[in-house]
Amino acid sequence: MRKVLITGANRGIGLALTHQFAAQGDEVFATCRHPEEATDLKRLAHRYPDQVHVFRLDVTDEESIDKAFQVIARMTAHLDWLINNAGVLVEEHSLQDVDFAAWERVFQVNTFGPFRVVRRFLPLLRGSKQPLICQITSIMGSIGLTEGTGYYSYRGSKAALNMMSKVLAAELRPLGIPVVMVHPGWVRTRMGGPQAPVLPETSARNIIKVLRGVTLQDTGTFYGPDGKTLPW
């Protein structure tokens, strides 16, 4: 049984991951900004009372992260997997659409947020025999594959997340903690839109399959949903 912490677990990919981990008997520490509004997540916690525990955690707020850490640390001596899934997207179709205040918010959530969470929960990961950090990123953060226009803040935040995670992988390798980045595909969520071809359940299943195969030798790898590596 794994002990898994997931951010942004209230809907979409995060909710689907929570469901699948719980269904296979893992223990999930499911976090989101407004758990009181997370109807579907609370329903899962009711269905799997021994597997799903719901906590308030805002990845942009260190005090919020610390409070979640304090509660979770009283419940468990270690975490096995940390999945940084929380993210936001602002639609920008040209340079003229850029709102720099919104741009800063995107970076706070997509880039800085995962590192706030990793830094605070690292002591619990160090207590695991098989730890793993997964950063849910995007193919839109691949400089090598970028051909389109727009979405400056989202693309930039994910490219920065990839770079910083690559550096983090090197730092944590001596501790035996692999760090990988996973593009989940174009998923039919509030962010991905109704036209997206991949269901959250399928995406979650693909992510878990990729993560099960990760070893320390794979740390720093940027994966697609099929487990193949993607260019930076």
Backbone bond lengths (Angstrom), bond angles and torsions (degrees), N, CA, C in turn:
res aa  C-N    CA-C-N  psi(-1)  N-CA   C-N-CA  omega(-1)  CA-C   N-CA-C  phi
1 M - - - 1.461 - - 1.516 110.36 -
2 R 1.320 116.16 125.71 1.457 120.34 176.82 1.521 110.69 -91.53
3 K 1.318 114.34 154.40 1.458 121.63 171.18 1.522 106.66 -110.64
4 V 1.332 116.17 116.20 1.458 121.78 -169.57 1.531 110.37 -122.45
5 L 1.322 116.29 130.42 1.461 122.11 172.91 1.524 108.50 -104.06
6 I 1.340 116.40 129.03 1.451 121.98 -179.58 1.523 109.29 -126.80
7 T 1.323 116.56 130.17 1.463 119.91 173.10 1.529 108.83 -95.68
8 G 1.330 116.40 154.37 1.459 119.88 -178.43 1.516 111.84 62.83
9 A 1.339 116.07 43.43 1.465 120.80 -173.01 1.523 113.60 -89.72
10 N 1.306 117.67 3.28 1.460 119.87 -172.95 1.520 114.58 -80.91
11 R 1.331 118.22 -17.19 1.462 119.63 180.00 1.532 109.67 -159.53
12 G 1.321 115.11 175.53 1.459 121.76 174.19 1.510 114.74 56.56
13 I 1.318 115.42 -134.48 1.466 120.90 -176.64 1.520 111.08 -63.49
14 G 1.334 117.28 -41.59 1.464 120.11 -179.41 1.510 112.37 -60.63
15 L 1.323 117.18 -42.39 1.465 121.20 178.25 1.518 110.91 -65.93
16 A 1.338 116.20 -42.39 1.465 120.12 179.13 1.525 111.50 -64.50
17 L 1.330 117.32 -39.51 1.470 120.28 175.85 1.523 110.57 -62.53
18 T 1.326 116.42 -45.03 1.465 120.57 179.31 1.522 110.68 -57.34
19 H 1.319 115.87 -45.76 1.465 120.63 -179.39 1.523 111.25 -61.64
20 Q 1.326 116.76 -46.37 1.461 119.20 -175.79 1.526 112.38 -69.92
21 F 1.322 117.06 -38.99 1.466 118.64 176.14 1.523 110.58 -62.81
22 A 1.334 116.93 -45.05 1.462 120.91 -178.92 1.524 111.07 -62.61
23 A 1.325 116.06 -42.05 1.459 120.62 -178.02 1.521 112.17 -63.86
24 Q 1.342 116.67 -27.92 1.467 118.82 179.14 1.524 112.16 -94.23
25 G 1.337 116.83 8.71 1.457 120.69 172.55 1.505 115.98 94.43
26 D 1.344 117.63 5.11 1.456 119.86 177.63 1.532 110.48 -80.21
27 E 1.314 116.03 160.89 1.455 121.73 178.28 1.522 108.26 -101.06
28 V 1.329 116.55 125.64 1.454 121.58 -173.37 1.523 110.56 -116.24
29 F 1.316 115.65 127.77 1.453 122.52 172.07 1.528 105.29 -100.35
30 A 1.323 115.11 95.17 1.457 122.80 -170.92 1.519 109.75 -94.56
31 T 1.325 116.44 122.67 1.462 119.90 -174.65 1.524 111.44 -121.33
32 C 1.329 114.37 152.03 1.461 121.36 175.34 1.520 108.29 -162.72
33 R 1.310 116.08 169.41 1.472 120.29 -176.00 1.521 112.69 -70.87
34 H 1.343 116.58 -38.57 1.465 119.98 -173.60 1.530 109.66 -130.41
35 P 1.321 117.72 76.22 1.470 119.75 -176.99 1.526 113.33 -61.68
36 E 1.332 117.01 -26.79 1.461 119.52 179.71 1.530 111.64 -65.83
37 E 1.327 117.12 -21.60 1.459 121.58 178.93 1.524 112.74 -99.51
38 A 1.313 117.35 -3.01 1.470 122.03 -174.28 1.523 110.11 -87.47
39 T 1.322 115.96 74.30 1.472 121.44 -174.34 1.518 112.23 -59.45
40 D 1.326 117.13 -47.13 1.468 120.26 -177.40 1.526 111.31 -66.31
41 L 1.314 116.50 -37.90 1.463 120.12 179.37 1.527 110.68 -67.95
42 K 1.315 116.51 -41.72 1.473 119.69 177.70 1.525 110.97 -64.01
43 R 1.321 115.73 -34.08 1.469 119.38 176.52 1.530 110.43 -64.53
44 L 1.317 116.60 -40.03 1.468 120.15 176.94 1.521 111.11 -63.72
45 A 1.333 116.44 -41.95 1.462 120.63 179.69 1.516 111.02 -63.59
46 H 1.314 116.94 -34.51 1.469 120.73 176.66 1.527 110.74 -69.99
47 R 1.336 115.49 -36.98 1.469 120.27 -179.60 1.520 111.71 -72.48
48 Y 1.338 115.87 -35.82 1.467 120.66 -179.04 1.534 109.40 -122.90
49 P 1.305 118.58 69.87 1.471 120.50 -173.32 1.524 114.66 -63.65
50 D 1.326 116.88 -25.06 1.467 119.72 179.75 1.524 112.19 -90.10
51 Q 1.326 116.60 -14.05 1.464 120.06 -175.24 1.533 113.21 -106.65
52 V 1.313 118.52 -34.05 1.462 121.03 -172.39 1.529 111.15 -113.01
53 H 1.331 115.38 121.07 1.460 122.52 177.62 1.527 107.23 -121.73
54 V 1.310 116.72 128.51 1.464 121.89 -172.98 1.527 110.56 -105.83
55 F 1.350 115.09 134.73 1.464 120.57 -177.59 1.527 110.15 -137.27
56 R 1.311 114.62 150.60 1.456 120.48 172.66 1.528 108.70 -80.98
57 L 1.322 115.87 129.26 1.466 120.68 176.42 1.513 108.53 -156.25
58 D 1.315 116.27 120.82 1.457 123.73 175.22 1.519 107.15 -107.01
59 V 1.329 117.48 116.10 1.463 120.96 -173.55 1.516 113.13 -67.24
60 T 1.336 117.26 -11.92 1.471 120.36 178.02 1.521 112.71 -93.81
61 D 1.326 116.99 -1.01 1.466 122.23 -172.42 1.529 110.02 -124.47
62 E 1.323 116.95 107.20 1.463 120.03 -176.55 1.524 112.42 -63.92
63 E 1.314 117.40 -33.32 1.464 119.60 177.50 1.521 110.91 -65.03
64 S 1.323 116.41 -41.13 1.454 121.26 176.85 1.531 111.05 -62.43
65 I 1.315 116.37 -42.94 1.470 120.94 178.75 1.524 110.61 -63.65
66 D 1.316 116.74 -42.53 1.462 120.60 -179.70 1.523 111.54 -64.56
67 K 1.327 116.93 -40.47 1.472 119.77 178.96 1.522 110.72 -62.91
68 A 1.338 116.16 -41.90 1.464 119.35 177.30 1.520 110.57 -63.83
69 F 1.327 115.82 -42.01 1.462 119.50 178.43 1.523 111.65 -59.05
70 Q 1.326 117.14 -45.58 1.459 121.15 -176.97 1.528 111.01 -60.32
71 V 1.328 116.38 -41.47 1.471 119.85 -179.74 1.525 110.83 -69.90
72 I 1.327 116.13 -46.09 1.467 119.94 -178.09 1.520 111.01 -65.76
73 A 1.327 117.99 -38.19 1.467 121.58 179.87 1.530 112.03 -64.51
74 R 1.327 116.64 -23.12 1.471 119.54 175.57 1.529 111.59 -80.04
75 M 1.338 115.41 -17.58 1.463 120.16 -177.86 1.524 112.89 -94.83
76 T 1.332 116.50 -26.91 1.460 119.77 -175.99 1.526 110.49 -147.44
77 A 1.314 115.77 148.25 1.465 120.59 179.16 1.515 111.97 -86.68
78 H 1.341 116.93 -11.62 1.456 118.77 -179.26 1.521 111.08 -156.13
79 L 1.326 115.54 162.07 1.455 124.31 168.39 1.517 108.02 -122.57
80 D 1.325 116.72 141.55 1.458 120.31 178.63 1.529 111.70 -92.22
81 W 1.320 115.81 -51.37 1.461 119.82 -177.99 1.525 109.92 -121.89
82 L 1.316 116.14 136.92 1.459 122.98 171.41 1.522 107.22 -117.10
83 I 1.327 116.80 120.20 1.452 121.95 -179.77 1.527 108.54 -115.05
84 N 1.322 115.48 107.47 1.462 121.52 178.13 1.520 108.23 -85.54
85 N 1.323 114.61 97.83 1.455 121.16 -173.66 1.529 113.16 -108.79
86 A 1.322 118.29 -23.79 1.461 121.06 -176.02 1.526 110.82 -58.15
87 G 1.320 116.43 135.07 1.458 119.51 -179.78 1.517 111.44 -163.07
88 V 1.329 115.46 161.36 1.454 121.29 177.07 1.520 109.68 -135.92
89 L 1.333 115.26 157.73 1.463 121.63 178.13 1.520 108.50 -137.31
90 V 1.318 115.62 133.71 1.458 122.06 173.72 1.523 107.47 -113.95
91 E 1.321 117.14 128.31 1.464 120.16 -179.22 1.525 110.56 -76.19
92 E 1.314 114.78 121.87 1.461 122.51 176.50 1.518 106.70 -134.53
93 H 1.312 117.54 112.66 1.458 120.56 -175.61 1.527 112.89 -94.29
94 S 1.335 116.27 -11.92 1.457 120.21 176.25 1.527 108.43 -157.99
95 L 1.317 115.41 171.69 1.455 120.24 178.07 1.522 111.22 -58.30
96 Q 1.321 117.05 -32.84 1.461 120.96 -178.34 1.525 112.19 -68.25
97 D 1.323 117.58 -19.45 1.465 121.65 -179.89 1.520 112.82 -83.27
98 V 1.318 117.32 -11.38 1.462 120.36 -172.14 1.526 110.89 -66.39
99 D 1.323 114.35 127.57 1.467 122.72 172.98 1.522 105.44 -112.17
100 F 1.316 117.23 110.12 1.458 119.45 -171.66 1.525 113.15 -67.56
101 A 1.325 117.55 -27.61 1.465 119.51 175.23 1.527 109.81 -66.69
102 A 1.341 116.10 -42.18 1.461 120.02 177.11 1.525 110.66 -67.73
103 W 1.328 116.41 -36.64 1.465 122.19 177.75 1.532 109.83 -58.23
104 E 1.311 116.00 -45.02 1.465 120.04 179.36 1.528 110.72 -62.32
105 R 1.325 117.72 -40.02 1.458 121.91 178.40 1.529 110.18 -61.19
106 V 1.319 117.08 -42.61 1.468 120.83 179.99 1.525 110.40 -60.72
107 F 1.318 117.55 -43.82 1.461 120.26 178.86 1.529 111.26 -67.44
108 Q 1.319 117.04 -37.13 1.464 119.72 178.57 1.523 111.15 -59.61
109 V 1.327 116.16 -40.66 1.472 120.23 -178.88 1.525 111.61 -80.75
110 N 1.332 117.06 -53.08 1.461 121.09 -168.95 1.521 114.41 -78.88
111 T 1.321 117.16 -29.78 1.464 120.40 -174.64 1.527 112.22 -109.50
112 F 1.316 116.38 -55.73 1.464 119.08 -176.77 1.525 111.69 -73.49
113 G 1.331 116.84 -36.23 1.460 121.08 -176.41 1.521 114.26 -54.84
114 P 1.330 118.83 -51.65 1.457 119.29 -179.98 1.529 113.72 -56.76
115 F 1.341 116.70 -33.43 1.457 119.13 -178.12 1.522 111.97 -78.37
116 R 1.322 116.71 -29.89 1.458 119.07 172.08 1.528 109.85 -62.11
117 V 1.331 115.45 -43.90 1.462 120.50 -178.17 1.525 110.81 -67.57
118 V 1.327 117.01 -45.97 1.470 120.20 179.50 1.521 110.72 -58.79
119 R 1.318 116.74 -47.26 1.467 119.83 -176.43 1.529 111.33 -60.26
120 R 1.335 116.96 -41.35 1.472 118.54 -176.77 1.513 111.73 -75.29
121 F 1.339 117.99 -35.89 1.461 119.77 -174.58 1.530 113.10 -94.30
122 L 1.310 117.45 1.87 1.460 120.84 -179.96 1.528 113.10 -55.76
123 P 1.337 119.99 -40.07 1.473 118.41 178.40 1.527 113.39 -57.12
124 L 1.328 118.05 -36.32 1.463 120.19 179.22 1.526 111.23 -74.16
125 L 1.316 117.92 -34.61 1.459 120.80 176.20 1.525 111.23 -66.22
126 R 1.314 115.99 -36.04 1.467 119.62 179.61 1.526 111.76 -66.46
127 G 1.310 116.92 -18.36 1.462 120.28 177.83 1.513 113.68 -84.42
128 S 1.337 117.83 -4.48 1.466 121.60 -178.31 1.521 111.54 -87.81
129 K 1.332 115.64 149.98 1.461 120.74 174.61 1.531 111.33 -82.18
130 Q 1.329 116.96 -22.77 1.466 121.33 179.73 1.525 109.59 -137.71
131 P 1.328 117.91 68.02 1.463 120.59 -177.30 1.517 112.36 -77.07
132 L 1.319 114.74 157.80 1.468 120.55 178.81 1.525 108.91 -160.22
133 I 1.324 115.87 137.08 1.458 121.79 172.98 1.520 107.98 -115.21
134 C 1.320 115.91 126.98 1.463 121.64 177.70 1.514 109.10 -119.05
135 Q 1.331 115.38 124.46 1.452 121.45 174.89 1.533 107.92 -101.53
136 I 1.334 116.06 115.08 1.460 118.42 175.43 1.531 107.81 -76.39
137 T 1.312 115.78 111.85 1.456 122.00 -175.21 1.521 109.01 -114.74
138 S 1.312 118.25 -147.55 1.459 120.83 -179.19 1.517 110.10 -157.21
139 I 1.316 115.40 149.14 1.460 120.60 173.46 1.526 110.08 -62.86
140 M 1.334 116.48 -20.54 1.464 120.33 177.44 1.524 111.80 -70.65
141 G 1.322 117.09 -9.96 1.454 121.63 174.57 1.520 112.60 -92.07
142 S 1.328 117.06 0.20 1.467 121.24 177.98 1.517 109.54 -83.99
143 I 1.319 116.71 116.06 1.464 120.50 177.58 1.529 110.19 -67.22
144 G 1.323 116.20 -39.12 1.461 120.48 -178.11 1.516 113.86 -64.46
145 L 1.331 117.78 -28.28 1.458 120.82 -177.83 1.526 113.43 -100.55
146 T 1.332 116.82 1.44 1.459 119.79 -176.32 1.519 111.34 -79.84
147 E 1.327 115.70 122.55 1.463 122.05 176.35 1.525 111.45 -129.58
148 G 1.326 117.39 -25.05 1.454 120.80 -175.76 1.518 112.44 -81.50
149 T 1.321 114.31 -173.25 1.459 121.14 179.50 1.522 109.34 -120.34
150 G 1.336 115.52 171.88 1.452 120.42 175.94 1.520 113.84 79.18
151 Y 1.334 115.09 -177.99 1.467 123.73 178.90 1.532 111.33 53.96
152 Y 1.305 115.18 43.49 1.460 120.37 -176.93 1.529 112.08 -56.37
153 S 1.321 116.50 -50.06 1.464 119.49 -173.67 1.520 111.35 -68.03
154 Y 1.319 117.36 -41.20 1.466 119.55 -179.00 1.524 110.59 -67.55
155 R 1.331 116.14 -48.50 1.467 119.09 178.83 1.532 110.75 -58.96
156 G 1.338 115.94 -45.97 1.460 119.53 -178.06 1.512 112.94 -65.14
157 S 1.330 116.40 -40.03 1.471 119.32 -178.93 1.520 111.72 -65.95
158 K 1.333 116.36 -35.96 1.464 119.40 179.95 1.531 111.71 -77.31
159 A 1.334 116.94 -34.59 1.463 119.23 174.60 1.524 110.12 -63.96
160 A 1.333 116.46 -41.33 1.460 120.43 177.42 1.524 111.22 -65.61
161 L 1.332 116.35 -40.22 1.465 120.14 176.77 1.520 110.55 -59.35
162 N 1.329 116.66 -42.59 1.462 120.50 179.68 1.531 111.50 -61.87
163 M 1.324 116.43 -46.34 1.460 120.26 -179.42 1.520 111.35 -63.07
164 M 1.323 115.92 -48.60 1.466 119.54 -177.67 1.522 111.27 -65.65
165 S 1.332 116.50 -32.53 1.470 119.76 178.48 1.521 111.08 -71.96
166 K 1.324 116.53 -33.27 1.468 120.50 176.08 1.532 109.76 -62.93
167 V 1.331 116.25 -41.91 1.465 120.94 177.27 1.526 110.32 -66.95
168 L 1.327 116.38 -42.02 1.464 120.75 178.33 1.527 111.01 -61.04
169 A 1.322 116.15 -38.41 1.467 120.06 178.82 1.525 111.22 -58.72
170 A 1.325 116.09 -41.73 1.470 120.03 178.61 1.524 111.04 -66.66
171 E 1.340 116.45 -38.48 1.468 119.43 -179.49 1.518 112.24 -68.04
172 L 1.336 117.03 -38.69 1.470 120.32 -174.77 1.525 113.56 -90.18
173 R 1.325 116.73 -8.66 1.473 119.20 -179.52 1.534 111.73 -56.79
174 P 1.340 119.96 -44.45 1.470 119.01 178.84 1.534 113.46 -62.12
175 L 1.322 116.89 -20.44 1.470 120.57 177.82 1.525 111.72 -87.29
176 G 1.336 116.52 -3.63 1.461 119.92 179.82 1.511 113.75 78.62
177 I 1.340 117.27 23.68 1.461 121.60 -178.45 1.524 109.68 -113.01
178 P 1.332 118.45 105.12 1.453 119.84 177.78 1.521 111.67 -73.44
179 V 1.327 115.58 146.71 1.459 123.25 176.71 1.520 107.06 -125.62
180 V 1.326 117.13 123.68 1.462 120.28 178.79 1.520 109.81 -130.75
181 M 1.330 115.17 155.55 1.456 122.85 176.86 1.522 108.06 -112.13
182 V 1.332 116.97 134.60 1.459 120.70 -178.05 1.526 110.66 -128.90
183 H 1.317 115.36 124.11 1.471 121.80 170.66 1.523 106.63 -84.87
184 P 1.343 118.16 120.67 1.465 120.23 -173.13 1.518 115.07 -83.26
185 G 1.341 116.92 -2.87 1.458 120.30 -173.95 1.523 110.21 95.99
186 W 1.319 115.29 177.50 1.463 120.86 176.03 1.518 106.65 -88.25
187 V 1.319 115.52 103.91 1.464 121.12 -166.36 1.522 110.80 -108.42
188 R 1.329 115.18 141.75 1.460 122.52 -177.50 1.530 110.50 -76.66
189 T 1.308 115.09 78.08 1.453 122.66 178.27 1.525 108.68 -124.35
190 R 1.327 116.75 -177.77 1.459 119.44 175.61 1.526 110.64 -60.39
191 M 1.330 117.04 -35.94 1.457 120.60 177.84 1.517 111.42 -74.80
192 G 1.321 117.43 -45.86 1.460 121.46 -175.74 1.511 114.32 -74.13
193 G 1.338 116.77 -25.76 1.458 120.82 178.55 1.519 112.90 90.77
194 P 1.329 116.98 161.86 1.471 121.30 -176.20 1.523 114.05 -70.11
195 Q 1.335 117.00 -16.13 1.465 119.67 -179.15 1.521 112.81 -85.50
196 A 1.314 117.47 -8.10 1.473 120.71 -178.79 1.530 110.19 -62.60
197 P 1.323 118.17 140.02 1.465 121.20 -173.05 1.528 115.63 -82.90
198 V 1.341 117.50 -16.19 1.468 120.10 -172.93 1.527 110.57 -105.45
199 L 1.315 116.66 128.12 1.463 120.84 176.51 1.527 110.47 -75.71
200 P 1.336 118.42 149.94 1.468 120.63 178.98 1.522 112.65 -56.10
201 E 1.328 117.03 -37.50 1.464 120.53 -179.35 1.525 111.60 -63.57
202 T 1.333 115.63 -39.73 1.466 119.87 178.07 1.515 110.77 -68.16
203 S 1.319 116.32 -42.90 1.462 120.49 178.67 1.518 111.09 -60.88
204 A 1.332 116.56 -45.54 1.464 120.57 -179.77 1.527 110.75 -61.04
205 R 1.314 116.08 -41.71 1.469 120.12 179.66 1.524 110.48 -63.27
206 N 1.331 117.34 -40.73 1.462 120.92 178.77 1.525 111.59 -65.90
207 I 1.325 116.46 -41.70 1.471 120.54 179.81 1.516 110.39 -61.56
208 I 1.323 116.90 -47.07 1.470 120.79 -179.31 1.524 110.38 -61.75
209 K 1.328 116.63 -40.25 1.469 120.16 178.34 1.517 110.95 -61.47
210 V 1.327 116.91 -42.84 1.470 120.51 177.86 1.524 110.05 -62.48
211 L 1.307 117.25 -47.46 1.463 120.78 -174.89 1.523 112.30 -65.71
212 R 1.304 117.48 -32.73 1.472 120.43 179.30 1.523 111.78 -62.05
213 G 1.328 116.83 -27.00 1.462 119.97 -177.81 1.512 114.73 -91.99
214 V 1.333 117.63 -2.18 1.461 121.07 -175.37 1.526 111.35 -77.03
215 T 1.325 115.39 134.81 1.463 122.07 171.87 1.525 107.80 -122.98
216 L 1.303 116.11 176.01 1.459 120.27 179.41 1.520 111.47 -61.35
217 Q 1.330 117.01 -28.17 1.463 120.59 178.48 1.529 112.24 -66.37
218 D 1.328 116.70 -18.95 1.466 120.95 -177.94 1.523 112.57 -93.82
219 T 1.323 117.21 0.37 1.454 119.06 -174.44 1.536 111.28 -58.37
220 G 1.338 115.45 140.14 1.450 120.32 -178.44 1.511 114.71 87.62
221 T 1.332 117.71 5.88 1.465 121.49 -177.01 1.528 111.08 -86.50
222 F 1.317 115.55 144.15 1.466 124.23 176.94 1.526 106.75 -105.92
223 Y 1.338 116.34 108.12 1.461 121.70 -174.88 1.521 112.77 -101.80
224 G 1.324 114.84 148.89 1.452 121.25 165.75 1.515 108.41 -89.69
225 P 1.339 118.14 174.39 1.467 120.44 -178.13 1.524 113.62 -66.98
226 D 1.322 116.74 -16.58 1.463 120.67 177.99 1.520 112.38 -91.58
227 G 1.339 117.51 3.56 1.457 120.98 179.31 1.513 114.00 87.34
228 K 1.326 118.14 -2.89 1.460 121.12 177.34 1.526 109.36 -84.38
229 T 1.338 116.32 150.30 1.449 120.11 -178.87 1.523 110.79 -77.29
230 L 1.330 115.34 148.11 1.457 121.99 179.72 1.517 110.07 -111.52
231 P 1.315 118.29 150.79 1.476 120.91 179.19 1.527 110.72 -74.44
232 W 1.330 115.50 149.00 1.462 120.08 179.48 1.522 110.89 -73.13
